[in-house]
Amino acid sequence: MLGLGMIIGAAIGAGVALLAAPQSGEETRDRIRNRVRHVRGRYTLWERLGRELKRAASLRRKRELLRRQQEEQQLAEREKAERDARVTPV
């Protein structure tokens, strides 16, 4: 509830600030436009960072899976070689 109250308060405060602004409507719109562009740029940066982190985690999982598969294959080959060495043709 506190967070919601803060958001509502910020929105009301922003509205009052726009109405009481000492500049023209065009200047105010330009400032808002610039601020939105600035915020979008940050969001895009965070979005890119999130995608990069997901990609890195995915690559790490794939590498770990491949490493385990290789270890299992090597173990199976060693076990087969040991079995073949124990069985001597007569």
Biopython code that builds the backbone (N, CA, C, O; Angstrom):
import numpy as np
from Bio.PDB.StructureBuilder import StructureBuilder

atoms = [
    (1, "MET", "N", (0.818, -1.183, 0.000)),
    (1, "MET", "CA", (0.000, 0.000, 0.000)),
    (1, "MET", "C", (0.865, 1.252, 0.000)),
    (1, "MET", "O", (0.536, 2.238, -0.660)),
    (2, "LEU", "N", (1.966, 1.217, 0.736)),
    (2, "LEU", "CA", (2.835, 2.384, 0.807)),
    (2, "LEU", "C", (3.375, 2.725, -0.579)),
    (2, "LEU", "O", (3.414, 3.893, -0.966)),
    (3, "GLY", "N", (3.786, 1.712, -1.316)),
    (3, "GLY", "CA", (4.311, 1.932, -2.667)),
    (3, "GLY", "C", (3.265, 2.549, -3.576)),
    (3, "GLY", "O", (3.559, 3.464, -4.345)),
    (4, "LEU", "N", (2.055, 2.047, -3.485)),
    (4, "LEU", "CA", (0.970, 2.586, -4.308)),
    (4, "LEU", "C", (0.706, 4.039, -3.947)),
    (4, "LEU", "O", (0.495, 4.869, -4.832)),
    (5, "GLY", "N", (0.716, 4.353, -2.668)),
    (5, "GLY", "CA", (0.525, 5.731, -2.215)),
    (5, "GLY", "C", (1.623, 6.643, -2.720)),
    (5, "GLY", "O", (1.372, 7.791, -3.087)),
    (6, "MET", "N", (2.844, 6.126, -2.737)),
    (6, "MET", "CA", (3.968, 6.925, -3.228)),
    (6, "MET", "C", (3.817, 7.203, -4.720)),
    (6, "MET", "O", (4.081, 8.314, -5.179)),
    (7, "ILE", "N", (3.395, 6.199, -5.469)),
    (7, "ILE", "CA", (3.205, 6.374, -6.907)),
    (7, "ILE", "C", (2.102, 7.394, -7.185)),
    (7, "ILE", "O", (2.260, 8.280, -8.025)),
    (8, "ILE", "N", (0.995, 7.259, -6.478)),
    (8, "ILE", "CA", (-0.116, 8.211, -6.660)),
    (8, "ILE", "C", (0.333, 9.614, -6.273)),
    (8, "ILE", "O", (0.031, 10.580, -6.974)),
    (9, "GLY", "N", (1.043, 9.728, -5.175)),
    (9, "GLY", "CA", (1.546, 11.032, -4.738)),
    (9, "GLY", "C", (2.495, 11.642, -5.750)),
    (9, "GLY", "O", (2.442, 12.845, -6.007)),
    (10, "ALA", "N", (3.360, 10.828, -6.325)),
    (10, "ALA", "CA", (4.298, 11.328, -7.337)),
    (10, "ALA", "C", (3.550, 11.808, -8.571)),
    (10, "ALA", "O", (3.895, 12.841, -9.143)),
    (11, "ALA", "N", (2.527, 11.065, -8.985)),
    (11, "ALA", "CA", (1.747, 11.459, -10.160)),
    (11, "ALA", "C", (1.009, 12.776, -9.909)),
    (11, "ALA", "O", (0.976, 13.649, -10.776)),
    (12, "ILE", "N", (0.427, 12.910, -8.736)),
    (12, "ILE", "CA", (-0.284, 14.156, -8.396)),
    (12, "ILE", "C", (0.713, 15.318, -8.316)),
    (12, "ILE", "O", (0.443, 16.411, -8.813)),
    (13, "GLY", "N", (1.832, 15.076, -7.704)),
    (13, "GLY", "CA", (2.863, 16.114, -7.608)),
    (13, "GLY", "C", (3.362, 16.549, -8.971)),
    (13, "GLY", "O", (3.574, 17.738, -9.210)),
    (14, "ALA", "N", (3.553, 15.576, -9.880)),
    (14, "ALA", "CA", (3.999, 15.910, -11.236)),
    (14, "ALA", "C", (2.942, 16.743, -11.951)),
    (14, "ALA", "O", (3.272, 17.690, -12.664)),
    (15, "GLY", "N", (1.692, 16.398, -11.765)),
    (15, "GLY", "CA", (0.609, 17.165, -12.390)),
    (15, "GLY", "C", (0.554, 18.592, -11.881)),
    (15, "GLY", "O", (0.402, 19.528, -12.666)),
    (16, "VAL", "N", (0.677, 18.763, -10.574)),
    (16, "VAL", "CA", (0.670, 20.097, -9.988)),
    (16, "VAL", "C", (1.885, 20.886, -10.475)),
    (16, "VAL", "O", (1.768, 22.074, -10.774)),
    (17, "ALA", "N", (3.036, 20.247, -10.558)),
    (17, "ALA", "CA", (4.245, 20.922, -11.028)),
    (17, "ALA", "C", (4.080, 21.379, -12.474)),
    (17, "ALA", "O", (4.539, 22.461, -12.838)),
    (18, "LEU", "N", (3.428, 20.563, -13.299)),
    (18, "LEU", "CA", (3.203, 20.960, -14.687)),
    (18, "LEU", "C", (2.278, 22.174, -14.770)),
    (18, "LEU", "O", (2.497, 23.078, -15.576)),
    (19, "LEU", "N", (1.255, 22.184, -13.935)),
    (19, "LEU", "CA", (0.316, 23.304, -13.958)),
    (19, "LEU", "C", (0.939, 24.594, -13.430)),
    (19, "LEU", "O", (0.599, 25.683, -13.892)),
    (20, "ALA", "N", (1.834, 24.477, -12.482)),
    (20, "ALA", "CA", (2.439, 25.648, -11.864)),
    (20, "ALA", "C", (3.790, 25.999, -12.490)),
    (20, "ALA", "O", (4.488, 26.878, -11.985)),
    (21, "ALA", "N", (4.169, 25.327, -13.578)),
    (21, "ALA", "CA", (5.482, 25.536, -14.195)),
    (21, "ALA", "C", (5.607, 26.954, -14.745)),
    (21, "ALA", "O", (4.657, 27.472, -15.331)),
    (22, "PRO", "N", (6.763, 27.584, -14.566)),
    (22, "PRO", "CA", (6.956, 28.954, -15.038)),
    (22, "PRO", "C", (7.362, 29.036, -16.510)),
    (22, "PRO", "O", (7.940, 30.041, -16.926)),
    (23, "GLN", "N", (7.083, 28.041, -17.277)),
    (23, "GLN", "CA", (7.446, 28.060, -18.692)),
    (23, "GLN", "C", (6.220, 27.791, -19.551)),
    (23, "GLN", "O", (5.157, 27.425, -19.050)),
    (24, "SER", "N", (6.388, 27.978, -20.845)),
    (24, "SER", "CA", (5.252, 27.789, -21.748)),
    (24, "SER", "C", (4.930, 26.308, -21.895)),
    (24, "SER", "O", (5.721, 25.440, -21.523)),
    (25, "GLY", "N", (3.762, 26.045, -22.441)),
    (25, "GLY", "CA", (3.344, 24.659, -22.663)),
    (25, "GLY", "C", (4.274, 23.937, -23.616)),
    (25, "GLY", "O", (4.560, 22.755, -23.421)),
    (26, "GLU", "N", (4.750, 24.622, -24.639)),
    (26, "GLU", "CA", (5.657, 24.003, -25.609)),
    (26, "GLU", "C", (6.975, 23.616, -24.947)),
    (26, "GLU", "O", (7.501, 22.528, -25.181)),
    (27, "GLU", "N", (7.500, 24.511, -24.122)),
    (27, "GLU", "CA", (8.741, 24.194, -23.403)),
    (27, "GLU", "C", (8.536, 23.026, -22.453)),
    (27, "GLU", "O", (9.401, 22.160, -22.325)),
    (28, "THR", "N", (7.397, 23.006, -21.795)),
    (28, "THR", "CA", (7.089, 21.910, -20.872)),
    (28, "THR", "C", (6.985, 20.591, -21.620)),
    (28, "THR", "O", (7.509, 19.573, -21.168)),
    (29, "ARG", "N", (6.306, 20.608, -22.768)),
    (29, "ARG", "CA", (6.192, 19.382, -23.573)),
    (29, "ARG", "C", (7.564, 18.916, -24.048)),
    (29, "ARG", "O", (7.845, 17.718, -24.059)),
    (30, "ASP", "N", (8.421, 19.862, -24.442)),
    (30, "ASP", "CA", (9.778, 19.491, -24.856)),
    (30, "ASP", "C", (10.547, 18.839, -23.714)),
    (30, "ASP", "O", (11.241, 17.842, -23.909)),
    (31, "ARG", "N", (10.416, 19.410, -22.529)),
    (31, "ARG", "CA", (11.095, 18.826, -21.367)),
    (31, "ARG", "C", (10.574, 17.419, -21.075)),
    (31, "ARG", "O", (11.347, 16.511, -20.770)),
    (32, "ILE", "N", (9.256, 17.252, -21.173)),
    (32, "ILE", "CA", (8.660, 15.927, -20.930)),
    (32, "ILE", "C", (9.160, 14.953, -21.987)),
    (32, "ILE", "O", (9.549, 13.830, -21.667)),
    (33, "ARG", "N", (9.150, 15.380, -23.246)),
    (33, "ARG", "CA", (9.613, 14.529, -24.345)),
    (33, "ARG", "C", (11.064, 14.096, -24.120)),
    (33, "ARG", "O", (11.402, 12.923, -24.281)),
    (34, "ASN", "N", (11.903, 15.041, -23.752)),
    (34, "ASN", "CA", (13.316, 14.725, -23.505)),
    (34, "ASN", "C", (13.484, 13.775, -22.326)),
    (34, "ASN", "O", (14.319, 12.871, -22.353)),
    (35, "ARG", "N", (12.685, 13.992, -21.299)),
    (35, "ARG", "CA", (12.767, 13.124, -20.120)),
    (35, "ARG", "C", (12.336, 11.697, -20.468)),
    (35, "ARG", "O", (12.963, 10.731, -20.033)),
    (36, "VAL", "N", (11.274, 11.572, -21.248)),
    (36, "VAL", "CA", (10.796, 10.245, -21.660)),
    (36, "VAL", "C", (11.872, 9.540, -22.483)),
    (36, "VAL", "O", (12.134, 8.354, -22.283)),
    (37, "ARG", "N", (12.491, 10.268, -23.405)),
    (37, "ARG", "CA", (13.567, 9.675, -24.222)),
    (37, "ARG", "C", (14.709, 9.201, -23.328)),
    (37, "ARG", "O", (15.270, 8.124, -23.526)),
    (38, "HIS", "N", (15.037, 10.028, -22.345)),
    (38, "HIS", "CA", (16.120, 9.675, -21.422)),
    (38, "HIS", "C", (15.779, 8.405, -20.638)),
    (38, "HIS", "O", (16.608, 7.503, -20.512)),
    (39, "VAL", "N", (14.567, 8.345, -20.120)),
    (39, "VAL", "CA", (14.139, 7.178, -19.345)),
    (39, "VAL", "C", (14.084, 5.940, -20.238)),
    (39, "VAL", "O", (14.510, 4.862, -19.825)),
    (40, "ARG", "N", (13.570, 6.085, -21.440)),
    (40, "ARG", "CA", (13.519, 4.947, -22.371)),
    (40, "ARG", "C", (14.912, 4.433, -22.662)),
    (40, "ARG", "O", (15.127, 3.225, -22.749)),
    (41, "GLY", "N", (15.851, 5.336, -22.811)),
    (41, "GLY", "CA", (17.234, 4.930, -23.058)),
    (41, "GLY", "C", (17.765, 4.078, -21.923)),
    (41, "GLY", "O", (18.435, 3.071, -22.154)),
    (42, "ARG", "N", (17.465, 4.482, -20.695)),
    (42, "ARG", "CA", (17.901, 3.682, -19.545)),
    (42, "ARG", "C", (17.219, 2.327, -19.541)),
    (42, "ARG", "O", (17.853, 1.299, -19.301)),
    (43, "TYR", "N", (15.925, 2.335, -19.808)),
    (43, "TYR", "CA", (15.183, 1.077, -19.806)),
    (43, "TYR", "C", (15.746, 0.144, -20.860)),
    (43, "TYR", "O", (15.892, -1.055, -20.623)),
    (44, "THR", "N", (16.061, 0.690, -22.018)),
    (44, "THR", "CA", (16.618, -0.125, -23.085)),
    (44, "THR", "C", (17.963, -0.701, -22.646)),
    (44, "THR", "O", (18.275, -1.855, -22.938)),
    (45, "LEU", "N", (18.750, 0.102, -21.949)),
    (45, "LEU", "CA", (20.030, -0.377, -21.449)),
    (45, "LEU", "C", (19.830, -1.544, -20.487)),
    (45, "LEU", "O", (20.523, -2.557, -20.574)),
    (46, "TRP", "N", (18.869, -1.393, -19.563)),
    (46, "TRP", "CA", (18.600, -2.475, -18.614)),
    (46, "TRP", "C", (18.039, -3.698, -19.330)),
    (46, "TRP", "O", (18.341, -4.837, -18.977)),
    (47, "GLU", "N", (17.225, -3.440, -20.334)),
    (47, "GLU", "CA", (16.665, -4.538, -21.105)),
    (47, "GLU", "C", (17.787, -5.315, -21.798)),
    (47, "GLU", "O", (17.803, -6.545, -21.790)),
    (48, "ARG", "N", (18.720, -4.579, -22.393)),
    (48, "ARG", "CA", (19.859, -5.228, -23.060)),
    (48, "ARG", "C", (20.695, -6.009, -22.067)),
    (48, "ARG", "O", (21.135, -7.121, -22.361)),
    (49, "LEU", "N", (20.921, -5.433, -20.884)),
    (49, "LEU", "CA", (21.688, -6.127, -19.864)),
    (49, "LEU", "C", (20.986, -7.423, -19.449)),
    (49, "LEU", "O", (21.633, -8.457, -19.286)),
    (50, "GLY", "N", (19.669, -7.364, -19.279)),
    (50, "GLY", "CA", (18.906, -8.562, -18.922)),
    (50, "GLY", "C", (19.024, -9.647, -19.977)),
    (50, "GLY", "O", (19.220, -10.819, -19.653)),
    (51, "ARG", "N", (18.904, -9.254, -21.247)),
    (51, "ARG", "CA", (19.043, -10.241, -22.324)),
    (51, "ARG", "C", (20.445, -10.846, -22.341)),
    (51, "ARG", "O", (20.602, -12.048, -22.553)),
    (52, "GLU", "N", (21.459, -10.017, -22.119)),
    (52, "GLU", "CA", (22.839, -10.504, -22.115)),
    (52, "GLU", "C", (23.067, -11.482, -20.962)),
    (52, "GLU", "O", (23.736, -12.501, -21.131)),
    (53, "LEU", "N", (22.513, -11.171, -19.795)),
    (53, "LEU", "CA", (22.653, -12.080, -18.652)),
    (53, "LEU", "C", (21.956, -13.411, -18.909)),
    (53, "LEU", "O", (22.477, -14.468, -18.553)),
    (54, "LYS", "N", (20.777, -13.361, -19.526)),
    (54, "LYS", "CA", (20.067, -14.595, -19.855)),
    (54, "LYS", "C", (20.869, -15.419, -20.858)),
    (54, "LYS", "O", (20.969, -16.640, -20.735)),
    (55, "ARG", "N", (21.444, -14.731, -21.862)),
    (55, "ARG", "CA", (22.233, -15.430, -22.876)),
    (55, "ARG", "C", (23.459, -16.078, -22.229)),
    (55, "ARG", "O", (23.787, -17.224, -22.536)),
    (56, "ALA", "N", (24.134, -15.353, -21.338)),
    (56, "ALA", "CA", (25.316, -15.894, -20.671)),
    (56, "ALA", "C", (24.954, -17.102, -19.813)),
    (56, "ALA", "O", (25.691, -18.088, -19.788)),
    (57, "ALA", "N", (23.834, -17.033, -19.116)),
    (57, "ALA", "CA", (23.401, -18.165, -18.283)),
    (57, "ALA", "C", (23.070, -19.374, -19.156)),
    (57, "ALA", "O", (23.389, -20.509, -18.802)),
    (58, "SER", "N", (22.434, -19.124, -20.287)),
    (58, "SER", "CA", (22.090, -20.205, -21.198)),
    (58, "SER", "C", (23.353, -20.879, -21.747)),
    (58, "SER", "O", (23.433, -22.106, -21.804)),
    (59, "LEU", "N", (24.339, -20.065, -22.150)),
    (59, "LEU", "CA", (25.595, -20.627, -22.650)),
    (59, "LEU", "C", (26.296, -21.445, -21.571)),
    (59, "LEU", "O", (26.854, -22.506, -21.851)),
    (60, "ARG", "N", (26.265, -20.950, -20.343)),
    (60, "ARG", "CA", (26.913, -21.679, -19.251)),
    (60, "ARG", "C", (26.232, -23.034, -19.032)),
    (60, "ARG", "O", (26.903, -24.048, -18.836)),
    (61, "ARG", "N", (24.890, -23.041, -19.067)),
    (61, "ARG", "CA", (24.165, -24.315, -18.901)),
    (61, "ARG", "C", (24.507, -25.280, -20.025)),
    (61, "ARG", "O", (24.709, -26.471, -19.790)),
    (62, "LYS", "N", (24.572, -24.758, -21.254)),
    (62, "LYS", "CA", (24.899, -25.624, -22.394)),
    (62, "LYS", "C", (26.305, -26.197, -22.274)),
    (62, "LYS", "O", (26.525, -27.376, -22.553)),
    (63, "ARG", "N", (27.266, -25.353, -21.854)),
    (63, "ARG", "CA", (28.646, -25.832, -21.678)),
    (63, "ARG", "C", (28.711, -26.906, -20.601)),
    (63, "ARG", "O", (29.390, -27.919, -20.764)),
    (64, "GLU", "N", (28.004, -26.679, -19.503)),
    (64, "GLU", "CA", (28.005, -27.649, -18.406)),
    (64, "GLU", "C", (27.385, -28.970, -18.865)),
    (64, "GLU", "O", (27.895, -30.042, -18.538)),
    (65, "LEU", "N", (26.294, -28.897, -19.619)),
    (65, "LEU", "CA", (25.656, -30.102, -20.142)),
    (65, "LEU", "C", (26.596, -30.848, -21.072)),
    (65, "LEU", "O", (26.717, -32.070, -20.983)),
    (66, "LEU", "N", (27.263, -30.125, -21.965)),
    (66, "LEU", "CA", (28.213, -30.740, -22.890)),
    (66, "LEU", "C", (29.362, -31.387, -22.136)),
    (66, "LEU", "O", (29.780, -32.494, -22.475)),
    (67, "ARG", "N", (29.885, -30.703, -21.105)),
    (67, "ARG", "CA", (30.977, -31.253, -20.309)),
    (67, "ARG", "C", (30.550, -32.552, -19.626)),
    (67, "ARG", "O", (31.303, -33.526, -19.605)),
    (68, "ARG", "N", (29.339, -32.562, -19.069)),
    (68, "ARG", "CA", (28.852, -33.788, -18.414)),
    (68, "ARG", "C", (28.678, -34.921, -19.406)),
    (68, "ARG", "O", (29.014, -36.067, -19.108)),
    (69, "GLN", "N", (28.155, -34.610, -20.583)),
    (69, "GLN", "CA", (27.987, -35.643, -21.607)),
    (69, "GLN", "C", (29.334, -36.224, -22.022)),
    (69, "GLN", "O", (29.465, -37.433, -22.208)),
    (70, "GLN", "N", (30.340, -35.348, -22.166)),
    (70, "GLN", "CA", (31.671, -35.825, -22.537)),
    (70, "GLN", "C", (32.260, -36.707, -21.434)),
    (70, "GLN", "O", (32.875, -37.735, -21.719)),
    (71, "GLU", "N", (32.071, -36.305, -20.180)),
    (71, "GLU", "CA", (32.562, -37.113, -19.069)),
    (71, "GLU", "C", (31.879, -38.478, -19.048)),
    (71, "GLU", "O", (32.536, -39.499, -18.840)),
    (72, "GLU", "N", (30.572, -38.500, -19.260)),
    (72, "GLU", "CA", (29.841, -39.772, -19.278)),
    (72, "GLU", "C", (30.324, -40.653, -20.424)),
    (72, "GLU", "O", (30.473, -41.863, -20.255)),
    (73, "GLN", "N", (30.569, -40.059, -21.579)),
    (73, "GLN", "CA", (31.042, -40.819, -22.732)),
    (73, "GLN", "C", (32.440, -41.381, -22.455)),
    (73, "GLN", "O", (32.714, -42.536, -22.782)),
    (74, "GLN", "N", (33.325, -40.580, -21.856)),
    (74, "GLN", "CA", (34.667, -41.059, -21.531)),
    (74, "GLN", "C", (34.603, -42.191, -20.517)),
    (74, "GLN", "O", (35.332, -43.177, -20.630)),
    (75, "LEU", "N", (33.728, -42.046, -19.524)),
    (75, "LEU", "CA", (33.578, -43.091, -18.514)),
    (75, "LEU", "C", (33.076, -44.382, -19.161)),
    (75, "LEU", "O", (33.575, -45.465, -18.855)),
    (76, "ALA", "N", (32.096, -44.270, -20.048)),
    (76, "ALA", "CA", (31.562, -45.450, -20.730)),
    (76, "ALA", "C", (32.647, -46.108, -21.586)),
    (76, "ALA", "O", (32.733, -47.335, -21.642)),
    (77, "GLU", "N", (33.465, -45.309, -22.242)),
    (77, "GLU", "CA", (34.550, -45.870, -23.072)),
    (77, "GLU", "C", (35.591, -46.575, -22.204)),
    (77, "GLU", "O", (36.087, -47.640, -22.572)),
    (78, "ARG", "N", (35.928, -45.976, -21.036)),
    (78, "ARG", "CA", (36.886, -46.624, -20.128)),
    (78, "ARG", "C", (36.341, -47.943, -19.600)),
    (78, "ARG", "O", (37.056, -48.943, -19.537)),
    (79, "GLU", "N", (35.053, -47.934, -19.217)),
    (79, "GLU", "CA", (34.439, -49.166, -18.713)),
    (79, "GLU", "C", (34.425, -50.245, -19.788)),
    (79, "GLU", "O", (34.684, -51.412, -19.498)),
    (80, "LYS", "N", (34.129, -49.868, -21.012)),
    (80, "LYS", "CA", (34.122, -50.841, -22.121)),
    (80, "LYS", "C", (35.528, -51.388, -22.354)),
    (80, "LYS", "O", (35.703, -52.586, -22.576)),
    (81, "ALA", "N", (36.526, -50.509, -22.304)),
    (81, "ALA", "CA", (37.910, -50.946, -22.497)),
    (81, "ALA", "C", (38.331, -51.898, -21.386)),
    (81, "ALA", "O", (39.026, -52.882, -21.640)),
    (82, "GLU", "N", (37.913, -51.611, -20.150)),
    (82, "GLU", "CA", (38.239, -52.497, -19.029)),
    (82, "GLU", "C", (37.559, -53.849, -19.194)),
    (82, "GLU", "O", (38.171, -54.887, -18.943)),
    (83, "ARG", "N", (36.281, -53.842, -19.621)),
    (83, "ARG", "CA", (35.577, -55.118, -19.845)),
    (83, "ARG", "C", (36.248, -55.910, -20.951)),
    (83, "ARG", "O", (36.434, -57.121, -20.830)),
    (84, "ASP", "N", (36.612, -55.230, -22.031)),
    (84, "ASP", "CA", (37.258, -55.907, -23.157)),
    (84, "ASP", "C", (38.625, -56.463, -22.743)),
    (84, "ASP", "O", (39.040, -57.517, -23.224)),
    (85, "ALA", "N", (39.316, -55.756, -21.858)),
    (85, "ALA", "CA", (40.632, -56.220, -21.402)),
    (85, "ALA", "C", (40.487, -57.447, -20.511)),
    (85, "ALA", "O", (41.359, -58.316, -20.521)),
    (86, "ARG", "N", (39.409, -57.537, -19.743)),
    (86, "ARG", "CA", (39.194, -58.688, -18.870)),
    (86, "ARG", "C", (38.815, -59.926, -19.659)),
    (86, "ARG", "O", (39.175, -61.038, -19.272)),
    (87, "VAL", "N", (38.107, -59.757, -20.736)),
    (87, "VAL", "CA", (37.684, -60.890, -21.540)),
    (87, "VAL", "C", (38.806, -61.192, -22.531)),
    (87, "VAL", "O", (39.095, -60.410, -23.437)),
    (88, "THR", "N", (39.428, -62.356, -22.326)),
    (88, "THR", "CA", (40.537, -62.722, -23.227)),
    (88, "THR", "C", (40.057, -63.846, -24.136)),
    (88, "THR", "O", (39.523, -64.855, -23.676)),
    (89, "PRO", "N", (40.256, -63.652, -25.416)),
    (89, "PRO", "CA", (39.846, -64.725, -26.334)),
    (89, "PRO", "C", (40.705, -65.957, -26.166)),
    (89, "PRO", "O", (41.909, -65.836, -25.938)),
    (90, "VAL", "N", (40.128, -67.130, -26.270)),
    (90, "VAL", "CA", (40.852, -68.380, -26.081)),
    (90, "VAL", "C", (41.017, -69.081, -27.390)),
    (90, "VAL", "O", (41.606, -70.160, -27.442)),
]
sb = StructureBuilder()
sb.init_structure("model")
sb.init_model(0)
sb.init_chain("A")
sb.init_seg("    ")
for serial, (resi, resn, name, xyz) in enumerate(atoms, 1):
    if name == "N":
        sb.init_residue(resn, " ", resi, " ")
    sb.init_atom(name, np.array(xyz, "f"), 0.0, 1.0, " ", f" {name:<3s}", serial, name[0])
structure = sb.get_structure()
